[in-house]
Amino acid sequence: MINRVVLDTNILLDLLHFENPDLNQLRQDLDHGSIISYTNTLILEEFAEVIARPAFKNNADKVATLIQKSQHLSQLVDDVLPKAPLKCKDRDDQIFINLAFHLAPCSLISKDNEVLRLAGRAKPYQVEILKIWNR
C-alpha cells in the first residue's frame, strides 16, 4: 500500500471545511498515521486563498483555524520541485502533480477532472491518482 498522499484543494475543503463523511476513511488513516499527507507552501497558499473567498462564508477566525488545520495535517516539502513528466491542462493543478511525482510512489487524491484524466498515464511512474480514498 502506498502510504504517501497529496491532497488537492477540493479534497482539503471536503475534509476540513465541509467535514464530508465520504472522507471518514481518509481522515482515520491520516489520524492513525497509516498514511502521511505531504504539502508545500504553494498548496497551502492556494487553500488559504480559496477558503477566504466570500462564497465559503468563513470569518477571519474560521479561516485561521482551517489554515492551521491544513498545516498540521501534512508534512511540508520544499516548493522547488522538478517538473513532472505529465502536464495538466489546468496549470493551477500542476503543483499537486509535481509534488506527487516527486514523492513517488505516492497517491494524489483529487476531484479535478483534468487531474483525474492523467490517472492511467501516471501509473507507470508509481503515482496513483484517485478521486476518493477507500483503502
PyRosetta script that sets phi, psi and omega in degrees:
from pyrosetta import init, pose_from_sequence

init()
pose = pose_from_sequence("MINRVVLDTNILLDLLHFENPDLNQLRQDLDHGSIISYTNTLILEEFAEVIARPAFKNNADKVATLIQKSQHLSQLVDDVLPKAPLKCKDRDDQIFINLAFHLAPCSLISKDNEVLRLAGRAKPYQVEILKIWNR")
pose.set_psi(1, 134.8)
pose.set_omega(1, 176.5)
pose.set_phi(2, -75.4)
pose.set_psi(2, 126.6)
pose.set_omega(2, -176.7)
pose.set_phi(3, -107.3)
pose.set_psi(3, 5.1)
pose.set_omega(3, 176.3)
pose.set_phi(4, -106.5)
pose.set_psi(4, 132.9)
pose.set_omega(4, 179.4)
pose.set_phi(5, -133.9)
pose.set_psi(5, 152.0)
pose.set_omega(5, 170.4)
pose.set_phi(6, -120.2)
pose.set_psi(6, 131.6)
pose.set_omega(6, -178.4)
pose.set_phi(7, -109.6)
pose.set_psi(7, 125.8)
pose.set_omega(7, 178.1)
pose.set_phi(8, -78.4)
pose.set_psi(8, 173.8)
pose.set_omega(8, -174.4)
pose.set_phi(9, -59.5)
pose.set_psi(9, -41.3)
pose.set_omega(9, -180.0)
pose.set_phi(10, -64.0)
pose.set_psi(10, -36.8)
pose.set_omega(10, 177.2)
pose.set_phi(11, -68.6)
pose.set_psi(11, -42.1)
pose.set_omega(11, 176.4)
pose.set_phi(12, -60.0)
pose.set_psi(12, -41.2)
pose.set_omega(12, 177.2)
pose.set_phi(13, -61.1)
pose.set_psi(13, -47.7)
pose.set_omega(13, 179.4)
pose.set_phi(14, -61.6)
pose.set_psi(14, -39.0)
pose.set_omega(14, -176.7)
pose.set_phi(15, -73.8)
pose.set_psi(15, -46.3)
pose.set_omega(15, -170.9)
pose.set_phi(16, -99.7)
pose.set_psi(16, -41.1)
pose.set_omega(16, -176.8)
pose.set_phi(17, -86.4)
pose.set_psi(17, -52.1)
pose.set_omega(17, -176.5)
pose.set_phi(18, -87.0)
pose.set_psi(18, -16.6)
pose.set_omega(18, -177.5)
pose.set_phi(19, 49.7)
pose.set_psi(19, 49.5)
pose.set_omega(19, -177.4)
pose.set_phi(20, -61.9)
pose.set_psi(20, 122.1)
pose.set_omega(20, -179.4)
pose.set_phi(21, -65.0)
pose.set_psi(21, -18.3)
pose.set_omega(21, 175.9)
pose.set_phi(22, -64.4)
pose.set_psi(22, -16.4)
pose.set_omega(22, -179.3)
pose.set_phi(23, -103.8)
pose.set_psi(23, 16.6)
pose.set_omega(23, 179.4)
pose.set_phi(24, -57.8)
pose.set_psi(24, -41.6)
pose.set_omega(24, 179.3)
pose.set_phi(25, -63.8)
pose.set_psi(25, -43.2)
pose.set_omega(25, 176.9)
pose.set_phi(26, -60.7)
pose.set_psi(26, -46.6)
pose.set_omega(26, 179.2)
pose.set_phi(27, -58.5)
pose.set_psi(27, -45.7)
pose.set_omega(27, 179.8)
pose.set_phi(28, -63.7)
pose.set_psi(28, -44.9)
pose.set_omega(28, -179.7)
pose.set_phi(29, -63.4)
pose.set_psi(29, -38.6)
pose.set_omega(29, 176.2)
pose.set_phi(30, -66.6)
pose.set_psi(30, -45.5)
pose.set_omega(30, -179.3)
pose.set_phi(31, -62.4)
pose.set_psi(31, -36.9)
pose.set_omega(31, -178.1)
pose.set_phi(32, -86.8)
pose.set_psi(32, -5.7)
pose.set_omega(32, 178.1)
pose.set_phi(33, 77.7)
pose.set_psi(33, 12.0)
pose.set_omega(33, 177.9)
pose.set_phi(34, -75.5)
pose.set_psi(34, -17.9)
pose.set_omega(34, 168.6)
pose.set_phi(35, -134.4)
pose.set_psi(35, 154.4)
pose.set_omega(35, -179.8)
pose.set_phi(36, -124.6)
pose.set_psi(36, 127.8)
pose.set_omega(36, 178.4)
pose.set_phi(37, -91.3)
pose.set_psi(37, 143.8)
pose.set_omega(37, 179.2)
pose.set_phi(38, -124.4)
pose.set_psi(38, 149.3)
pose.set_omega(38, 179.3)
pose.set_phi(39, -149.0)
pose.set_psi(39, 179.1)
pose.set_omega(39, 170.5)
pose.set_phi(40, -142.8)
pose.set_psi(40, 175.2)
pose.set_omega(40, -175.2)
pose.set_phi(41, -65.6)
pose.set_psi(41, -30.3)
pose.set_omega(41, 177.9)
pose.set_phi(42, -62.7)
pose.set_psi(42, -42.0)
pose.set_omega(42, 178.5)
pose.set_phi(43, -68.5)
pose.set_psi(43, -43.2)
pose.set_omega(43, 178.6)
pose.set_phi(44, -62.7)
pose.set_psi(44, -39.4)
pose.set_omega(44, 178.4)
pose.set_phi(45, -65.4)
pose.set_psi(45, -40.6)
pose.set_omega(45, 178.4)
pose.set_phi(46, -63.8)
pose.set_psi(46, -44.6)
pose.set_omega(46, 178.3)
pose.set_phi(47, -59.6)
pose.set_psi(47, -45.2)
pose.set_omega(47, -179.7)
pose.set_phi(48, -61.1)
pose.set_psi(48, -41.0)
pose.set_omega(48, 179.6)
pose.set_phi(49, -66.0)
pose.set_psi(49, -41.3)
pose.set_omega(49, -178.1)
pose.set_phi(50, -67.1)
pose.set_psi(50, -47.6)
pose.set_omega(50, -175.8)
pose.set_phi(51, -70.8)
pose.set_psi(51, -15.5)
pose.set_omega(51, 177.4)
pose.set_phi(52, -85.2)
pose.set_psi(52, -6.8)
pose.set_omega(52, -179.7)
pose.set_phi(53, -64.4)
pose.set_psi(53, 144.0)
pose.set_omega(53, -179.7)
pose.set_phi(54, -55.7)
pose.set_psi(54, -31.0)
pose.set_omega(54, -178.7)
pose.set_phi(55, -58.9)
pose.set_psi(55, -27.5)
pose.set_omega(55, -179.0)
pose.set_phi(56, -86.1)
pose.set_psi(56, -11.2)
pose.set_omega(56, 175.0)
pose.set_phi(57, 53.7)
pose.set_psi(57, 40.6)
pose.set_omega(57, 177.3)
pose.set_phi(58, -97.0)
pose.set_psi(58, 131.3)
pose.set_omega(58, 173.1)
pose.set_phi(59, -77.8)
pose.set_psi(59, 175.3)
pose.set_omega(59, -175.5)
pose.set_phi(60, -60.0)
pose.set_psi(60, -38.4)
pose.set_omega(60, 179.7)
pose.set_phi(61, -65.3)
pose.set_psi(61, -42.5)
pose.set_omega(61, 179.9)
pose.set_phi(62, -65.4)
pose.set_psi(62, -42.1)
pose.set_omega(62, 177.5)
pose.set_phi(63, -59.7)
pose.set_psi(63, -46.9)
pose.set_omega(63, -179.9)
pose.set_phi(64, -61.6)
pose.set_psi(64, -41.2)
pose.set_omega(64, 178.9)
pose.set_phi(65, -63.9)
pose.set_psi(65, -44.3)
pose.set_omega(65, -180.0)
pose.set_phi(66, -66.0)
pose.set_psi(66, -38.5)
pose.set_omega(66, 176.9)
pose.set_phi(67, -63.2)
pose.set_psi(67, -44.9)
pose.set_omega(67, 179.3)
pose.set_phi(68, -61.7)
pose.set_psi(68, -43.8)
pose.set_omega(68, 178.5)
pose.set_phi(69, -61.3)
pose.set_psi(69, -41.4)
pose.set_omega(69, -179.4)
pose.set_phi(70, -66.1)
pose.set_psi(70, -35.3)
pose.set_omega(70, 178.5)
pose.set_phi(71, -67.7)
pose.set_psi(71, -37.4)
pose.set_omega(71, -178.8)
pose.set_phi(72, -80.7)
pose.set_psi(72, -17.2)
pose.set_omega(72, -178.0)
pose.set_phi(73, -72.2)
pose.set_psi(73, -29.9)
pose.set_omega(73, -170.1)
pose.set_phi(74, -129.8)
pose.set_psi(74, 157.3)
pose.set_omega(74, 172.8)
pose.set_phi(75, -86.4)
pose.set_psi(75, 138.5)
pose.set_omega(75, -176.3)
pose.set_phi(76, -84.3)
pose.set_psi(76, 133.4)
pose.set_omega(76, 179.2)
pose.set_phi(77, -118.6)
pose.set_psi(77, 153.0)
pose.set_omega(77, 179.3)
pose.set_phi(78, -56.5)
pose.set_psi(78, 144.4)
pose.set_omega(78, 179.0)
pose.set_phi(79, -74.4)
pose.set_psi(79, -26.1)
pose.set_omega(79, -177.6)
pose.set_phi(80, -84.7)
pose.set_psi(80, 101.3)
pose.set_omega(80, -177.2)
pose.set_phi(81, -123.1)
pose.set_psi(81, 151.5)
pose.set_omega(81, 172.5)
pose.set_phi(82, -64.9)
pose.set_psi(82, 149.5)
pose.set_omega(82, 177.9)
pose.set_phi(83, -72.4)
pose.set_psi(83, 136.9)
pose.set_omega(83, 178.1)
pose.set_phi(84, -67.8)
pose.set_psi(84, 152.9)
pose.set_omega(84, 178.7)
pose.set_phi(85, -70.4)
pose.set_psi(85, -13.0)
pose.set_omega(85, 177.1)
pose.set_phi(86, -107.2)
pose.set_psi(86, 138.3)
pose.set_omega(86, 179.7)
pose.set_phi(87, -111.0)
pose.set_psi(87, 137.0)
pose.set_omega(87, 177.7)
pose.set_phi(88, -92.8)
pose.set_psi(88, 140.4)
pose.set_omega(88, 177.9)
pose.set_phi(89, -62.3)
pose.set_psi(89, -33.1)
pose.set_omega(89, 176.8)
pose.set_phi(90, -90.3)
pose.set_psi(90, 104.7)
pose.set_omega(90, -173.9)
pose.set_phi(91, -60.4)
pose.set_psi(91, -26.7)
pose.set_omega(91, 178.6)
pose.set_phi(92, -65.5)
pose.set_psi(92, -25.3)
pose.set_omega(92, -178.6)
pose.set_phi(93, -88.5)
pose.set_psi(93, -6.3)
pose.set_omega(93, -178.5)
pose.set_phi(94, -62.5)
pose.set_psi(94, -29.4)
pose.set_omega(94, -179.5)
pose.set_phi(95, -61.7)
pose.set_psi(95, -36.1)
pose.set_omega(95, 179.0)
pose.set_phi(96, -71.1)
pose.set_psi(96, -40.6)
pose.set_omega(96, -179.7)
pose.set_phi(97, -66.8)
pose.set_psi(97, -45.4)
pose.set_omega(97, 179.1)
pose.set_phi(98, -59.7)
pose.set_psi(98, -41.9)
pose.set_omega(98, 179.9)
pose.set_phi(99, -66.8)
pose.set_psi(99, -44.0)
pose.set_omega(99, 179.6)
pose.set_phi(100, -61.8)
pose.set_psi(100, -42.3)
pose.set_omega(100, 179.0)
pose.set_phi(101, -66.8)
pose.set_psi(101, -36.4)
pose.set_omega(101, 178.0)
pose.set_phi(102, -63.4)
pose.set_psi(102, -34.7)
pose.set_omega(102, -176.8)
pose.set_phi(103, -90.8)
pose.set_psi(103, -3.7)
pose.set_omega(103, -174.3)
pose.set_phi(104, -47.8)
pose.set_psi(104, 135.5)
pose.set_omega(104, 4.1)
pose.set_phi(105, -73.7)
pose.set_psi(105, 137.3)
pose.set_omega(105, -173.4)
pose.set_phi(106, -158.2)
pose.set_psi(106, 153.4)
pose.set_omega(106, 171.2)
pose.set_phi(107, -108.0)
pose.set_psi(107, 137.1)
pose.set_omega(107, 173.6)
pose.set_phi(108, -111.6)
pose.set_psi(108, 120.6)
pose.set_omega(108, -178.4)
pose.set_phi(109, -104.9)
pose.set_psi(109, 121.1)
pose.set_omega(109, -172.9)
pose.set_phi(110, -148.5)
pose.set_psi(110, 151.5)
pose.set_omega(110, 173.0)
pose.set_phi(111, -107.9)
pose.set_psi(111, 0.7)
pose.set_omega(111, -176.4)
pose.set_phi(112, -78.0)
pose.set_psi(112, 124.9)
pose.set_omega(112, -177.2)
pose.set_phi(113, -60.9)
pose.set_psi(113, -36.9)
pose.set_omega(113, 179.8)
pose.set_phi(114, -65.8)
pose.set_psi(114, -36.8)
pose.set_omega(114, 176.8)
pose.set_phi(115, -71.0)
pose.set_psi(115, -46.3)
pose.set_omega(115, -178.3)
pose.set_phi(116, -60.4)
pose.set_psi(116, -30.7)
pose.set_omega(116, 178.7)
pose.set_phi(117, -63.5)
pose.set_psi(117, -19.6)
pose.set_omega(117, -179.0)
pose.set_phi(118, -88.2)
pose.set_psi(118, -2.4)
pose.set_omega(118, -172.4)
pose.set_phi(119, -54.7)
pose.set_psi(119, -50.0)
pose.set_omega(119, -178.3)
pose.set_phi(120, -63.7)
pose.set_psi(120, -39.4)
pose.set_omega(120, -178.8)
pose.set_phi(121, -75.4)
pose.set_psi(121, -18.7)
pose.set_omega(121, -179.0)
pose.set_phi(122, -83.8)
pose.set_psi(122, -25.4)
pose.set_omega(122, -175.5)
pose.set_phi(123, -53.8)
pose.set_psi(123, -45.4)
pose.set_omega(123, -179.6)
pose.set_phi(124, -60.1)
pose.set_psi(124, -19.4)
pose.set_omega(124, 179.3)
pose.set_phi(125, -93.2)
pose.set_psi(125, 8.3)
pose.set_omega(125, -178.3)
pose.set_phi(126, 63.7)
pose.set_psi(126, 35.1)
pose.set_omega(126, 173.5)
pose.set_phi(127, -117.2)
pose.set_psi(127, 120.5)
pose.set_omega(127, -179.5)
pose.set_phi(128, -103.1)
pose.set_psi(128, 118.5)
pose.set_omega(128, 179.0)
pose.set_phi(129, -102.8)
pose.set_psi(129, 120.2)
pose.set_omega(129, -173.9)
pose.set_phi(130, -124.3)
pose.set_psi(130, 151.4)
pose.set_omega(130, 174.8)
pose.set_phi(131, -89.0)
pose.set_psi(131, -31.6)
pose.set_omega(131, -178.6)
pose.set_phi(132, -143.6)
pose.set_psi(132, 147.4)
pose.set_omega(132, 177.8)
pose.set_phi(133, -95.2)
pose.set_psi(133, 118.6)
pose.set_omega(133, 179.1)
pose.set_phi(134, -144.2)
pose.set_psi(134, 62.8)
pose.set_omega(134, -178.3)
pose.set_phi(135, -90.7)
pose.dump_pdb("model.pdb")
